[in-house]
Amino acid sequence: MMRIMIDLEALHYASRDGRVQDRIKAILLRSEGWSTAMIAQAFTTS
């Protein structure tokens, strides 16, 4: 699982597509225990 997280982080930084970055960010936040409501709020305020 940790290897997948590291790969996602690397892909997030390497991607130039903001939509892809946001999707990866959402996956990473969810894996850290954020609720979907918290993630949605983070994306609407940033």
Number of C-alpha atoms within 10 A of each C-alpha: 6 7 8 9 14 12 10 17 15 11 14 19 10 10 12 10 9 10 10 13 18 13 12 19 17 18 15 17 15 14 12 9 9 14 12 12 8 12 15 12 11 11 11 7 6 5
